[in-house]
């Protein structure tokens, strides 16, 4: 794929600051007793999601990574995008399924479709 432009969308990196504050809060609680120690997994999971979540668009399709799993969706499988004011962008597939694009800011949907060159 020489000359093919891939556009990558990620969540805002300022979310790492919120995760750090979340970690400090759970650290204080986890140090109060051994039963609360597993609570530290919550901010660690949040950090993994923040650093790995992304949506990559190229002329062939979309690659959606939610932090743990990665899915490839071809453009012929995309039916529509639902953009809500206070919820994540939802991708409607032609097979009737949906995929939530939590790493895609709603203001970047036009850039995503433009990068596709398909629709």
C-alpha positions as CSV (number, residue, x, y, z in Angstrom):
1,X,0.0,0.0,0.0
2,X,2.5,2.6,-1.1
3,X,1.1,6.1,-1.1
4,X,-2.0,5.2,0.9
5,X,-2.8,7.7,3.6
6,X,-3.8,6.3,7.0
7,X,-5.4,8.7,9.4
8,X,-5.4,7.8,13.1
9,X,-7.8,9.1,15.7
10,X,-7.2,8.8,19.4
11,X,-8.8,10.0,22.6
12,X,-7.6,13.2,24.1
13,X,-4.3,12.6,26.0
14,X,-5.4,14.9,28.8
15,X,-7.4,11.9,30.0
16,X,-4.1,10.5,31.4
17,X,-4.3,13.3,34.0
18,X,-7.7,12.2,35.0
19,X,-6.4,8.6,35.3
20,X,-3.5,9.8,37.5
21,X,-6.0,11.5,39.8
22,X,-8.1,8.3,39.8
23,X,-5.0,6.3,40.7
24,X,-4.2,8.5,43.6
25,X,-7.7,8.2,45.0
26,X,-7.8,4.5,44.7
27,X,-4.2,4.2,46.1
28,X,-5.3,5.9,49.3
29,X,-8.2,3.5,49.6
30,X,-6.1,0.5,48.7
31,X,-3.6,1.3,51.4
32,X,-6.4,1.2,54.1
33,X,-6.6,-2.5,53.9
34,X,-5.7,-5.6,51.9
35,X,-9.3,-6.1,50.7
36,X,-9.2,-2.9,48.8
37,X,-5.9,-3.6,46.9
38,X,-7.7,-5.0,43.8
39,X,-9.2,-1.5,43.3
40,X,-5.9,-0.5,41.8
41,X,-6.8,-2.5,38.7
42,X,-9.4,0.1,37.8
43,X,-7.0,3.0,37.1
44,X,-4.5,0.6,35.5
45,X,-7.3,-0.6,33.1
46,X,-8.3,3.0,32.4
47,X,-4.7,3.9,31.6
48,X,-4.4,0.9,29.2
49,X,-7.5,2.0,27.4
50,X,-6.4,5.6,27.2
51,X,-3.1,4.7,25.7
52,X,-4.2,2.0,23.3
53,X,-7.7,3.1,22.1
54,X,-7.7,4.3,18.5
55,X,-9.5,4.4,15.2
56,X,-7.4,4.1,12.0
57,X,-9.0,4.9,8.7
58,X,-7.5,4.1,5.3
59,X,-9.1,3.6,1.8
60,X,-9.7,-0.1,2.6
61,X,-11.6,0.3,5.9
62,X,-11.4,1.0,9.6
63,X,-9.4,-0.5,12.3
64,X,-11.0,-0.1,15.7
65,X,-8.9,-0.8,18.8
66,X,-10.7,-0.6,22.2
67,X,-7.6,-1.1,24.3
68,X,-7.6,-4.8,24.3
69,X,-9.1,-6.1,21.1
70,X,-8.7,-4.9,17.5
71,X,-11.4,-5.1,14.8
72,X,-11.1,-4.5,11.1
73,X,-14.2,-3.2,9.3
74,X,-14.2,-2.8,5.5
75,X,-15.9,0.2,4.0
76,X,-18.5,-1.9,2.2
77,X,-19.6,-3.2,5.7
78,X,-20.3,0.4,6.9
79,X,-23.8,1.6,6.6
80,X,-23.8,4.9,8.6
81,X,-22.4,6.8,11.5
82,X,-24.6,8.0,14.4
83,X,-23.2,11.2,16.0
84,X,-24.8,12.2,19.3
85,X,-24.1,15.3,21.3
86,X,-23.2,13.6,24.6
87,X,-22.5,9.9,23.6
88,X,-19.8,8.2,21.6
89,X,-20.0,7.9,17.9
90,X,-21.7,4.7,16.8
91,X,-20.9,2.9,13.5
92,X,-23.8,1.0,12.0
93,X,-22.8,-2.0,9.9
94,X,-24.7,-3.4,6.9
95,X,-25.2,-6.7,8.8
96,X,-27.3,-4.9,11.4
97,X,-24.6,-4.8,14.1
98,X,-23.1,-1.7,15.7
99,X,-19.6,-0.7,16.8
100,X,-19.1,2.1,19.4
101,X,-16.1,4.3,18.4
102,X,-15.2,5.6,21.8
103,X,-11.7,6.8,20.6
104,X,-13.2,9.0,17.9
105,X,-14.2,12.5,18.9
106,X,-17.5,13.4,17.2
107,X,-16.0,16.5,15.6
108,X,-13.6,14.2,13.7
109,X,-16.2,12.1,11.9
110,X,-16.0,14.3,8.8
111,X,-12.2,13.9,8.7
112,X,-12.7,10.1,9.0
113,X,-15.1,10.0,6.1
114,X,-12.9,12.3,4.0
115,X,-9.9,10.0,4.7
116,X,-11.8,7.1,3.5
117,X,-12.4,8.6,0.1
118,X,-15.3,6.3,-0.3
119,X,-18.4,8.1,0.9
